[in-house]
Amino acid sequence: MKVTQASSLRGIGSDIGESVLNKLASHRATLQAELARHVTMKYTPHLIFHLDDSIERGARVIEILQEIETPRGDDK
């Protein structure tokens, strides 16, 4: 089984994200069966899908840090 990842899912709308999650969830059993065929394990883990928002959270932290570093006026 070949798995590819989109170059960037960053900033996708919640509707699109929900649509992707629904598609993955609807095909979970098939994906899990394929995983079991290609990976040697006593038990195949139950697959759970969720959107990863760590990129957005990290970008927000960087924004906040840049705001702190930037002088807000001519208070020298």
Beta strands, then each sheet from edge to edge (+ up, - down):
end
